[in-house]
C-alpha cells in the first residue's frame, strides 16, 4: 500500500517478495478442494457461509 499499488492485482503484491527472496513461499495442491476468490465484501460473506463449512471437516481430519 505504501508503494501506491494497493489497487493492482495480487500478483503485483507478491512479485517483489518473491524476487527479493526475503520470504519463504510454498505451494500446495488443492485440486478438488472448496475455494473462492475474494474480491468484494459479499465474497467474504459467501466464503463464511458456503466455503468454510465445507473446509471444517478437512481441517478436523488433519488433526
PQR file with spaces between the fields and no chain letter, atoms N, CA, C, O and H, PARSE charges and radii, in Angstrom:
ATOM       1  N    UNK     1       0.817   -1.173    0.000 -0.4000 1.5000
ATOM       2  CA   UNK     1       0.000    0.000    0.000 -0.0000 2.0000
ATOM       3  C    UNK     1       0.868    1.246    0.000  0.5500 1.7000
ATOM       4  O    UNK     1       0.543    2.233   -0.660 -0.5500 1.4000
ATOM       5  N    UNK     2       1.972    1.205    0.738 -0.4000 1.5000
ATOM       6  CA   UNK     2       2.848    2.375    0.803 -0.0000 2.0000
ATOM       7  C    UNK     2       3.431    2.720   -0.555  0.5500 1.7000
ATOM       8  O    UNK     2       3.777    3.875   -0.803 -0.5500 1.4000
ATOM       9  H    UNK     2       2.236    0.403    1.274  0.4000 1.0000
ATOM      10  N    UNK     3       3.544    1.740   -1.434 -0.4000 1.5000
ATOM      11  CA   UNK     3       4.137    1.994   -2.753 -0.0000 2.0000
ATOM      12  C    UNK     3       3.124    2.525   -3.755  0.5500 1.7000
ATOM      13  O    UNK     3       3.472    2.804   -4.903 -0.5500 1.4000
ATOM      14  H    UNK     3       3.263    0.801   -1.233  0.4000 1.0000
ATOM      15  N    UNK     4       1.852    2.668   -3.324 -0.4000 1.5000
ATOM      16  CA   UNK     4       0.840    3.189   -4.217 -0.0000 2.0000
ATOM      17  C    UNK     4       0.255    2.153   -5.156  0.5500 1.7000
ATOM      18  O    UNK     4      -0.390    2.508   -6.142 -0.5500 1.4000
ATOM      19  H    UNK     4       1.569    2.442   -2.392  0.4000 1.0000
ATOM      20  N    UNK     5       0.470    0.874   -4.867 -0.4000 1.5000
ATOM      21  CA   UNK     5      -0.030   -0.185   -5.754 -0.0000 2.0000
ATOM      22  C    UNK     5      -1.166   -0.977   -5.115  0.5500 1.7000
ATOM      23  O    UNK     5      -1.366   -2.146   -5.445 -0.5500 1.4000
ATOM      24  H    UNK     5       0.994    0.585   -4.066  0.4000 1.0000
ATOM      25  N    UNK     6      -1.908   -0.355   -4.208 -0.4000 1.5000
ATOM      26  CA   UNK     6      -2.950   -1.064   -3.468 -0.0000 2.0000
ATOM      27  C    UNK     6      -4.067   -1.592   -4.357  0.5500 1.7000
ATOM      28  O    UNK     6      -4.715   -2.578   -4.005 -0.5500 1.4000
ATOM      29  H    UNK     6      -1.746    0.595   -3.940  0.4000 1.0000
ATOM      30  N    UNK     7      -4.301   -0.970   -5.482 -0.4000 1.5000
ATOM      31  CA   UNK     7      -5.392   -1.396   -6.356 -0.0000 2.0000
ATOM      32  C    UNK     7      -4.933   -2.282   -7.499  0.5500 1.7000
ATOM      33  O    UNK     7      -5.698   -2.542   -8.428 -0.5500 1.4000
ATOM      34  H    UNK     7      -3.775   -0.169   -5.768  0.4000 1.0000
ATOM      35  N    UNK     8      -3.717   -2.741   -7.446 -0.4000 1.5000
ATOM      36  CA   UNK     8      -3.188   -3.592   -8.504 -0.0000 2.0000
ATOM      37  C    UNK     8      -3.513   -5.055   -8.208  0.5500 1.7000
ATOM      38  O    UNK     8      -3.830   -5.397   -7.069 -0.5500 1.4000
ATOM      39  H    UNK     8      -3.095   -2.530   -6.692  0.4000 1.0000
ATOM      40  N    UNK     9      -3.440   -5.919   -9.217 -0.4000 1.5000
ATOM      41  CA   UNK     9      -3.699   -7.354   -8.997 -0.0000 2.0000
ATOM      42  C    UNK     9      -2.757   -7.939   -7.946  0.5500 1.7000
ATOM      43  O    UNK     9      -1.660   -7.427   -7.725 -0.5500 1.4000
ATOM      44  H    UNK     9      -3.183   -5.641  -10.142  0.4000 1.0000
ATOM      45  N    UNK    10      -3.209   -9.029   -7.297 -0.4000 1.5000
ATOM      46  CA   UNK    10      -2.410   -9.622   -6.217 -0.0000 2.0000
ATOM      47  C    UNK    10      -1.046  -10.110   -6.693  0.5500 1.7000
ATOM      48  O    UNK    10      -0.102  -10.181   -5.906 -0.5500 1.4000
ATOM      49  H    UNK    10      -4.100   -9.444   -7.476  0.4000 1.0000
ATOM      50  N    UNK    11      -0.941  -10.443   -7.963 -0.4000 1.5000
ATOM      51  CA   UNK    11       0.357  -10.893   -8.480 -0.0000 2.0000
ATOM      52  C    UNK    11       1.419   -9.812   -8.285  0.5500 1.7000
ATOM      53  O    UNK    11       2.586  -10.115   -8.035 -0.5500 1.4000
ATOM      54  H    UNK    11      -1.708  -10.386   -8.602  0.4000 1.0000
ATOM      55  N    UNK    12       1.012   -8.572   -8.400 -0.4000 1.5000
ATOM      56  CA   UNK    12       1.948   -7.472   -8.186 -0.0000 2.0000
ATOM      57  C    UNK    12       2.386   -7.400   -6.726  0.5500 1.7000
ATOM      58  O    UNK    12       3.535   -7.073   -6.429 -0.5500 1.4000
ATOM      59  H    UNK    12       0.064   -8.326   -8.603  0.4000 1.0000
ATOM      60  N    UNK    13       1.469   -7.704   -5.828 -0.4000 1.5000
ATOM      61  CA   UNK    13       1.777   -7.619   -4.399 -0.0000 2.0000
ATOM      62  C    UNK    13       2.786   -8.675   -3.965  0.5500 1.7000
ATOM      63  O    UNK    13       3.586   -8.418   -3.065 -0.5500 1.4000
ATOM      64  H    UNK    13       0.536   -7.969   -6.070  0.4000 1.0000
ATOM      65  N    UNK    14       2.769   -9.841   -4.572 -0.4000 1.5000
ATOM      66  CA   UNK    14       3.687  -10.900   -4.154 -0.0000 2.0000
ATOM      67  C    UNK    14       4.944  -10.971   -5.009  0.5500 1.7000
ATOM      68  O    UNK    14       5.898  -11.665   -4.657 -0.5500 1.4000
ATOM      69  H    UNK    14       2.119  -10.049   -5.303  0.4000 1.0000
ATOM      70  N    UNK    15       4.951  -10.259   -6.126 -0.4000 1.5000
ATOM      71  CA   UNK    15       6.109  -10.321   -7.028 -0.0000 2.0000
ATOM      72  C    UNK    15       7.398   -9.874   -6.346  0.5500 1.7000
ATOM      73  O    UNK    15       8.404  -10.581   -6.405 -0.5500 1.4000
ATOM      74  H    UNK    15       4.176   -9.695   -6.412  0.4000 1.0000
ATOM      75  N    UNK    16       7.381   -8.711   -5.700 -0.4000 1.5000
ATOM      76  CA   UNK    16       8.601   -8.181   -5.092 -0.0000 2.0000
ATOM      77  C    UNK    16       9.183   -9.110   -4.027  0.5500 1.7000
ATOM      78  O    UNK    16      10.379   -9.398   -4.079 -0.5500 1.4000
ATOM      79  H    UNK    16       6.565   -8.136   -5.652  0.4000 1.0000
ATOM      80  N    UNK    17       8.390   -9.594   -3.056 -0.4000 1.5000
ATOM      81  CA   UNK    17       8.969  -10.522   -2.078 -0.0000 2.0000
ATOM      82  C    UNK    17       9.520  -11.803   -2.727  0.5500 1.7000
ATOM      83  O    UNK    17      10.525  -12.354   -2.276 -0.5500 1.4000
ATOM      84  H    UNK    17       7.418   -9.360   -3.013  0.4000 1.0000
ATOM      85  N    UNK    18       8.850  -12.264   -3.787 -0.4000 1.5000
ATOM      86  CA   UNK    18       9.368  -13.445   -4.476 -0.0000 2.0000
ATOM      87  C    UNK    18      10.729  -13.166   -5.103  0.5500 1.7000
ATOM      88  O    UNK    18      11.651  -13.975   -5.003 -0.5500 1.4000
ATOM      89  H    UNK    18       8.035  -11.817   -4.153  0.4000 1.0000
ATOM      90  N    UNK    19      10.838  -12.020   -5.744 -0.4000 1.5000
ATOM      91  CA   UNK    19      12.115  -11.672   -6.378 -0.0000 2.0000
ATOM      92  C    UNK    19      13.199  -11.374   -5.348  0.5500 1.7000
ATOM      93  O    UNK    19      14.367  -11.690   -5.572 -0.5500 1.4000
ATOM      94  H    UNK    19      10.089  -11.363   -5.825  0.4000 1.0000
ATOM      95  N    UNK    20      12.826  -10.771   -4.225 -0.4000 1.5000
ATOM      96  CA   UNK    20      13.799  -10.465   -3.169 -0.0000 2.0000
ATOM      97  C    UNK    20      14.250  -11.715   -2.430  0.5500 1.7000
ATOM      98  O    UNK    20      15.320  -11.736   -1.821 -0.5500 1.4000
ATOM      99  H    UNK    20      11.877  -10.514   -4.043  0.4000 1.0000
ATOM     100  N    UNK    21      13.421  -12.762   -2.486 -0.4000 1.5000
ATOM     101  CA   UNK    21      13.664  -13.996   -1.739 -0.0000 2.0000
ATOM     102  C    UNK    21      13.795  -13.722   -0.244  0.5500 1.7000
ATOM     103  O    UNK    21      14.528  -14.406    0.470 -0.5500 1.4000
ATOM     104  H    UNK    21      12.552  -12.745   -2.981  0.4000 1.0000
ATOM     105  N    UNK    22      13.056  -12.689    0.216 -0.4000 1.5000
ATOM     106  CA   UNK    22      13.093  -12.334    1.634 -0.0000 2.0000
ATOM     107  C    UNK    22      12.041  -13.102    2.436  0.5500 1.7000
ATOM     108  O    UNK    22      12.044  -13.051    3.666 -0.5500 1.4000
ATOM     109  H    UNK    22      12.461  -12.133   -0.365  0.4000 1.0000
ATOM     110  N    UNK    23      11.155  -13.804    1.760 -0.4000 1.5000
ATOM     111  CA   UNK    23      10.105  -14.569    2.409 -0.0000 2.0000
ATOM     112  C    UNK    23      10.130  -15.999    1.880  0.5500 1.7000
ATOM     113  O    UNK    23      10.579  -16.245    0.761 -0.5500 1.4000
ATOM     114  H    UNK    23      11.152  -13.845    0.761  0.4000 1.0000
ATOM     115  N    UNK    24       9.652  -16.930    2.683 -0.4000 1.5000
ATOM     116  CA   UNK    24       9.553  -18.316    2.251 -0.0000 2.0000
ATOM     117  C    UNK    24       8.168  -18.529    1.661  0.5500 1.7000
ATOM     118  O    UNK    24       7.164  -18.249    2.316 -0.5500 1.4000
ATOM     119  H    UNK    24       9.288  -16.730    3.592  0.4000 1.0000
ATOM     120  N    UNK    25       8.106  -19.015    0.450 -0.4000 1.5000
ATOM     121  CA   UNK    25       6.839  -19.316   -0.211 -0.0000 2.0000
ATOM     122  C    UNK    25       6.820  -20.785   -0.585  0.5500 1.7000
ATOM     123  O    UNK    25       7.853  -21.374   -0.905 -0.5500 1.4000
ATOM     124  H    UNK    25       8.922  -19.243   -0.082  0.4000 1.0000
ATOM     125  N    UNK    26       5.635  -21.367   -0.541 -0.4000 1.5000
ATOM     126  CA   UNK    26       5.474  -22.764   -0.902 -0.0000 2.0000
ATOM     127  C    UNK    26       4.148  -22.905   -1.628  0.5500 1.7000
ATOM     128  O    UNK    26       3.326  -21.989   -1.623 -0.5500 1.4000
ATOM     129  H    UNK    26       4.796  -20.889   -0.282  0.4000 1.0000
ATOM     130  N    UNK    27       3.950  -24.024   -2.236 -0.4000 1.5000
ATOM     131  CA   UNK    27       2.698  -24.288   -2.936 -0.0000 2.0000
ATOM     132  C    UNK    27       2.043  -25.532   -2.347  0.5500 1.7000
ATOM     133  O    UNK    27       2.691  -26.351   -1.695 -0.5500 1.4000
ATOM     134  H    UNK    27       4.618  -24.769   -2.240  0.4000 1.0000
ATOM     135  N    UNK    28       0.760  -25.649   -2.593 -0.4000 1.5000
ATOM     136  CA   UNK    28       0.018  -26.829   -2.147 -0.0000 2.0000
ATOM     137  C    UNK    28      -1.000  -27.172   -3.220  0.5500 1.7000
ATOM     138  O    UNK    28      -1.659  -26.288   -3.769 -0.5500 1.4000
ATOM     139  H    UNK    28       0.234  -24.984   -3.123  0.4000 1.0000
ATOM     140  N    UNK    29      -1.125  -28.446   -3.513 -0.4000 1.5000
ATOM     141  CA   UNK    29      -2.123  -28.901   -4.473 -0.0000 2.0000
ATOM     142  C    UNK    29      -3.473  -28.941   -3.768  0.5500 1.7000
ATOM     143  O    UNK    29      -3.674  -29.734   -2.848 -0.5500 1.4000
ATOM     144  H    UNK    29      -0.590  -29.164   -3.067  0.4000 1.0000
ATOM     145  N    UNK    30      -4.381  -28.101   -4.193 -0.4000 1.5000
ATOM     146  CA   UNK    30      -5.709  -28.041   -3.590 -0.0000 2.0000
ATOM     147  C    UNK    30      -6.782  -28.479   -4.590  0.5500 1.7000
ATOM     148  O    UNK    30      -7.954  -28.126   -4.462 -0.5500 1.4000
ATOM     149  H    UNK    30      -4.217  -27.458   -4.941  0.4000 1.0000
ATOM     150  N    UNK    31      -6.360  -29.242   -5.569 -0.4000 1.5000
ATOM     151  CA   UNK    31      -7.291  -29.729   -6.577 -0.0000 2.0000
ATOM     152  C    UNK    31      -8.465  -30.428   -5.914  0.5500 1.7000
ATOM     153  O    UNK    31      -8.283  -31.323   -5.088 -0.5500 1.4000
ATOM     154  H    UNK    31      -5.408  -29.529   -5.673  0.4000 1.0000
ATOM     155  N    UNK    32      -9.662  -30.018   -6.280 -0.4000 1.5000
ATOM     156  CA   UNK    32     -10.867  -30.629   -5.744 -0.0000 2.0000
ATOM     157  C    UNK    32     -11.342  -30.060   -4.424  0.5500 1.7000
ATOM     158  O    UNK    32     -12.430  -30.403   -3.962 -0.5500 1.4000
ATOM     159  H    UNK    32      -9.810  -29.292   -6.951  0.4000 1.0000
ATOM     160  N    UNK    33     -10.555  -29.202   -3.811 -0.4000 1.5000
ATOM     161  CA   UNK    33     -10.954  -28.595   -2.536 -0.0000 2.0000
ATOM     162  C    UNK    33     -11.863  -27.396   -2.788  0.5500 1.7000
ATOM     163  O    UNK    33     -11.734  -26.721   -3.809 -0.5500 1.4000
ATOM     164  H    UNK    33      -9.671  -28.924   -4.187  0.4000 1.0000
ATOM     165  N    UNK    34     -12.778  -27.130   -1.863 -0.4000 1.5000
ATOM     166  CA   UNK    34     -13.626  -25.947   -1.996 -0.0000 2.0000
ATOM     167  C    UNK    34     -12.775  -24.680   -1.888  0.5500 1.7000
ATOM     168  O    UNK    34     -11.855  -24.612   -1.072 -0.5500 1.4000
ATOM     169  H    UNK    34     -12.883  -27.678   -1.033  0.4000 1.0000
ATOM     170  N    UNK    35     -13.083  -23.689   -2.704 -0.4000 1.5000
ATOM     171  CA   UNK    35     -12.344  -22.437   -2.647 -0.0000 2.0000
ATOM     172  C    UNK    35     -13.215  -21.326   -3.205  0.5500 1.7000
ATOM     173  O    UNK    35     -14.259  -21.574   -3.808 -0.5500 1.4000
ATOM     174  H    UNK    35     -13.830  -23.743   -3.366  0.4000 1.0000
ATOM     175  N    UNK    36     -12.765  -20.096   -2.992 -0.4000 1.5000
ATOM     176  CA   UNK    36     -13.451  -18.930   -3.525 -0.0000 2.0000
ATOM     177  C    UNK    36     -12.419  -17.825   -3.697  0.5500 1.7000
ATOM     178  O    UNK    36     -11.520  -17.666   -2.871 -0.5500 1.4000
ATOM     179  H    UNK    36     -11.916  -19.895   -2.502  0.4000 1.0000
ATOM     180  N    UNK    37     -12.556  -17.076   -4.759 -0.4000 1.5000
ATOM     181  CA   UNK    37     -11.742  -15.877   -4.948 -0.0000 2.0000
ATOM     182  C    UNK    37     -12.453  -14.734   -4.255  0.5500 1.7000
ATOM     183  O    UNK    37     -13.636  -14.498   -4.500 -0.5500 1.4000
ATOM     184  H    UNK    37     -13.286  -17.205   -5.430  0.4000 1.0000
ATOM     185  N    UNK    38     -11.750  -14.024   -3.397 -0.4000 1.5000
ATOM     186  CA   UNK    38     -12.368  -12.939   -2.640 -0.0000 2.0000
ATOM     187  C    UNK    38     -11.908  -11.611   -3.207  0.5500 1.7000
ATOM     188  O    UNK    38     -10.756  -11.205   -3.055 -0.5500 1.4000
ATOM     189  H    UNK    38     -10.789  -14.215   -3.198  0.4000 1.0000
ATOM     190  N    UNK    39     -12.854  -10.943   -3.870 -0.4000 1.5000
ATOM     191  CA   UNK    39     -12.600   -9.632   -4.459 -0.0000 2.0000
ATOM     192  C    UNK    39     -13.467   -8.546   -3.834  0.5500 1.7000
ATOM     193  O    UNK    39     -13.097   -7.372   -3.848 -0.5500 1.4000
ATOM     194  H    UNK    39     -13.790  -11.273   -3.994  0.4000 1.0000
ATOM     195  N    UNK    40     -14.602   -8.926   -3.292 -0.4000 1.5000
ATOM     196  CA   UNK    40     -15.581   -7.967   -2.798 -0.0000 2.0000
ATOM     197  C    UNK    40     -16.104   -8.408   -1.437  0.5500 1.7000
ATOM     198  O    UNK    40     -16.008   -9.584   -1.088 -0.5500 1.4000
ATOM     199  H    UNK    40     -14.902   -9.879   -3.280  0.4000 1.0000
ATOM     200  N    UNK    41     -16.658   -7.473   -0.664 -0.4000 1.5000
ATOM     201  CA   UNK    41     -17.174   -7.828    0.656 -0.0000 2.0000
ATOM     202  C    UNK    41     -18.184   -8.977    0.641  0.5500 1.7000
ATOM     203  O    UNK    41     -18.185   -9.802    1.555 -0.5500 1.4000
ATOM     204  H    UNK    41     -16.737   -6.518   -0.948  0.4000 1.0000
ATOM     205  N    UNK    42     -19.032   -9.044   -0.367 -0.4000 1.5000
ATOM     206  CA   UNK    42     -20.003  -10.138   -0.400 -0.0000 2.0000
ATOM     207  C    UNK    42     -19.322  -11.485   -0.625  0.5500 1.7000
ATOM     208  O    UNK    42     -19.891  -12.523   -0.286 -0.5500 1.4000
ATOM     209  H    UNK    42     -19.031   -8.373   -1.110  0.4000 1.0000
ATOM     210  N    UNK    43     -18.105  -11.488   -1.192 -0.4000 1.5000
ATOM     211  CA   UNK    43     -17.350  -12.734   -1.335 -0.0000 2.0000
ATOM     212  C    UNK    43     -16.921  -13.265    0.024  0.5500 1.7000
ATOM     213  O    UNK    43     -16.881  -14.479    0.229 -0.5500 1.4000
ATOM     214  H    UNK    43     -17.643  -10.645   -1.467  0.4000 1.0000
ATOM     215  N    UNK    44     -16.601  -12.376    0.953 -0.4000 1.5000
ATOM     216  CA   UNK    44     -16.219  -12.791    2.304 -0.0000 2.0000
ATOM     217  C    UNK    44     -17.410  -13.451    2.987  0.5500 1.7000
ATOM     218  O    UNK    44     -17.270  -14.483    3.642 -0.5500 1.4000
ATOM     219  H    UNK    44     -16.633  -11.391    0.787  0.4000 1.0000
ATOM     220  N    UNK    45     -18.579  -12.844    2.827 -0.4000 1.5000
ATOM     221  CA   UNK    45     -19.787  -13.423    3.422 -0.0000 2.0000
ATOM     222  C    UNK    45     -20.070  -14.791    2.824  0.5500 1.7000
ATOM     223  O    UNK    45     -20.402  -15.727    3.553 -0.5500 1.4000
ATOM     224  H    UNK    45     -18.692  -12.005    2.295  0.4000 1.0000
ATOM     225  N    UNK    46     -19.945  -14.920    1.517 -0.4000 1.5000
ATOM     226  CA   UNK    46     -20.193  -16.208    0.859 -0.0000 2.0000
ATOM     227  C    UNK    46     -19.166  -17.242    1.304  0.5500 1.7000
ATOM     228  O    UNK    46     -19.505  -18.408    1.509 -0.5500 1.4000
ATOM     229  H    UNK    46     -19.676  -14.160    0.925  0.4000 1.0000
ATOM     230  N    UNK    47     -17.924  -16.825    1.453 -0.4000 1.5000
ATOM     231  CA   UNK    47     -16.891  -17.751    1.917 -0.0000 2.0000
ATOM     232  C    UNK    47     -17.231  -18.273    3.311  0.5500 1.7000
ATOM     233  O    UNK    47     -17.040  -19.454    3.604 -0.5500 1.4000
ATOM     234  H    UNK    47     -17.649  -15.878    1.286  0.4000 1.0000
ATOM     235  N    UNK    48     -17.731  -17.394    4.160 -0.4000 1.5000
ATOM     236  CA   UNK    48     -18.086  -17.794    5.527 -0.0000 2.0000
ATOM     237  C    UNK    48     -19.247  -18.775    5.565  0.5500 1.7000
ATOM     238  O    UNK    48     -19.244  -19.719    6.354 -0.5500 1.4000
ATOM     239  H    UNK    48     -17.887  -16.435    3.922  0.4000 1.0000
ATOM     240  N    UNK    49     -20.232  -18.551    4.717 -0.4000 1.5000
ATOM     241  CA   UNK    49     -21.432  -19.382    4.782 -0.0000 2.0000
ATOM     242  C    UNK    49     -21.376  -20.622    3.907  0.5500 1.7000
ATOM     243  O    UNK    49     -22.017  -21.625    4.219 -0.5500 1.4000
ATOM     244  H    UNK    49     -20.234  -17.783    4.075  0.4000 1.0000
ATOM     245  N    UNK    50     -20.611  -20.570    2.803 -0.4000 1.5000
ATOM     246  CA   UNK    50     -20.595  -21.695    1.867 -0.0000 2.0000
ATOM     247  C    UNK    50     -19.287  -22.484    1.855  0.5500 1.7000
ATOM     248  O    UNK    50     -19.311  -23.715    1.839 -0.5500 1.4000
ATOM     249  H    UNK    50     -20.090  -19.754    2.550  0.4000 1.0000
ATOM     250  N    UNK    51     -18.162  -21.802    1.862 -0.4000 1.5000
ATOM     251  CA   UNK    51     -16.871  -22.477    1.698 -0.0000 2.0000
ATOM     252  C    UNK    51     -16.316  -22.973    3.025  0.5500 1.7000
ATOM     253  O    UNK    51     -15.890  -24.123    3.128 -0.5500 1.4000
ATOM     254  H    UNK    51     -18.143  -20.803    1.875  0.4000 1.0000
ATOM     255  N    UNK    52     -16.317  -22.122    4.035 -0.4000 1.5000
ATOM     256  CA   UNK    52     -15.762  -22.512    5.342 -0.0000 2.0000
ATOM     257  C    UNK    52     -16.407  -23.774    5.904  0.5500 1.7000
ATOM     258  O    UNK    52     -15.689  -24.649    6.389 -0.5500 1.4000
ATOM     259  H    UNK    52     -16.663  -21.188    3.951  0.4000 1.0000
ATOM     260  N    UNK    53     -17.743  -23.905    5.859 -0.4000 1.5000
ATOM     261  CA   UNK    53     -18.337  -25.150    6.370 -0.0000 2.0000
ATOM     262  C    UNK    53     -17.858  -26.397    5.619  0.5500 1.7000
ATOM     263  O    UNK    53     -17.794  -27.479    6.202 -0.5500 1.4000
ATOM     264  H    UNK    53     -18.326  -23.194    5.465  0.4000 1.0000
ATOM     265  N    UNK    54     -17.527  -26.260    4.354 -0.4000 1.5000
ATOM     266  CA   UNK    54     -17.019  -27.401    3.596 -0.0000 2.0000
ATOM     267  C    UNK    54     -15.582  -27.736    3.978  0.5500 1.7000
ATOM     268  O    UNK    54     -15.148  -28.879    3.831 -0.5500 1.4000
ATOM     269  H    UNK    54     -17.579  -25.381    3.880  0.4000 1.0000
ATOM     270  N    UNK    55     -14.846  -26.748    4.466 -0.4000 1.5000
ATOM     271  CA   UNK    55     -13.446  -26.968    4.847 -0.0000 2.0000
ATOM     272  C    UNK    55     -13.307  -27.510    6.259  0.5500 1.7000
ATOM     273  O    UNK    55     -12.320  -28.182    6.557 -0.5500 1.4000
ATOM     274  H    UNK    55     -15.198  -25.820    4.586  0.4000 1.0000
ATOM     275  N    UNK    56     -14.254  -27.242    7.127 -0.4000 1.5000
ATOM     276  CA   UNK    56     -14.159  -27.683    8.523 -0.0000 2.0000
ATOM     277  C    UNK    56     -13.870  -29.186    8.658  0.5500 1.7000
ATOM     278  O    UNK    56     -12.979  -29.555    9.424 -0.5500 1.4000
ATOM     279  H    UNK    56     -15.056  -26.696    6.885  0.4000 1.0000
ATOM     280  N    UNK    57     -14.589  -30.069    7.941 -0.4000 1.5000
ATOM     281  CA   UNK    57     -14.267  -31.498    8.074 -0.0000 2.0000
ATOM     282  C    UNK    57     -12.850  -31.834    7.619  0.5500 1.7000
ATOM     283  O    UNK    57     -12.221  -32.740    8.165 -0.5500 1.4000
ATOM     284  H    UNK    57     -15.312  -29.769    7.319  0.4000 1.0000
ATOM     285  N    UNK    58     -12.352  -31.117    6.635 -0.4000 1.5000
ATOM     286  CA   UNK    58     -10.985  -31.377    6.146 -0.0000 2.0000
ATOM     287  C    UNK    58      -9.954  -30.982    7.195  0.5500 1.7000
ATOM     288  O    UNK    58      -8.968  -31.689    7.404 -0.5500 1.4000
ATOM     289  H    UNK    58     -12.863  -30.381    6.191  0.4000 1.0000
ATOM     290  N    UNK    59     -10.186  -29.852    7.851 -0.4000 1.5000
ATOM     291  CA   UNK    59      -9.260  -29.382    8.893 -0.0000 2.0000
ATOM     292  C    UNK    59      -9.315  -30.324   10.092  0.5500 1.7000
ATOM     293  O    UNK    59      -8.275  -30.677   10.649 -0.5500 1.4000
ATOM     294  H    UNK    59     -10.987  -29.278    7.681  0.4000 1.0000
ATOM     295  N    UNK    60     -10.507  -30.731   10.488 -0.4000 1.5000
ATOM     296  CA   UNK    60     -10.663  -31.625   11.632 -0.0000 2.0000
ATOM     297  C    UNK    60      -9.994  -32.978   11.369  0.5500 1.7000
ATOM     298  O    UNK    60      -9.411  -33.566   12.280 -0.5500 1.4000
ATOM     299  H    UNK    60     -11.351  -30.444   10.035  0.4000 1.0000
ATOM     300  N    UNK    61     -10.073  -33.465   10.152 -0.4000 1.5000
ATOM     301  CA   UNK    61      -9.494  -34.758    9.805 -0.0000 2.0000
ATOM     302  C    UNK    61      -7.971  -34.719    9.801  0.5500 1.7000
ATOM     303  O    UNK    61      -7.324  -35.752    9.976 -0.5500 1.4000
ATOM     304  H    UNK    61     -10.547  -32.988    9.412  0.4000 1.0000
ATOM     305  N    UNK    62      -7.391  -33.533    9.604 -0.4000 1.5000
ATOM     306  CA   UNK    62      -5.928  -33.452    9.542 -0.0000 2.0000
ATOM     307  C    UNK    62      -5.283  -33.360   10.924  0.5500 1.7000
ATOM     308  O    UNK    62      -4.059  -33.419   11.041 -0.5500 1.4000
ATOM     309  H    UNK    62      -7.916  -32.694    9.463  0.4000 1.0000
ATOM     310  N    UNK    63      -6.092  -33.216   11.960 -0.4000 1.5000
ATOM     311  CA   UNK    63      -5.525  -33.105   13.320 -0.0000 2.0000
ATOM     312  C    UNK    63      -5.487  -34.426   13.972  0.5500 1.7000
ATOM     313  O    UNK    63      -5.044  -34.538   15.116 -0.5500 1.4000
ATOM     314  H    UNK    63      -7.087  -33.168   11.865  0.4000 1.0000
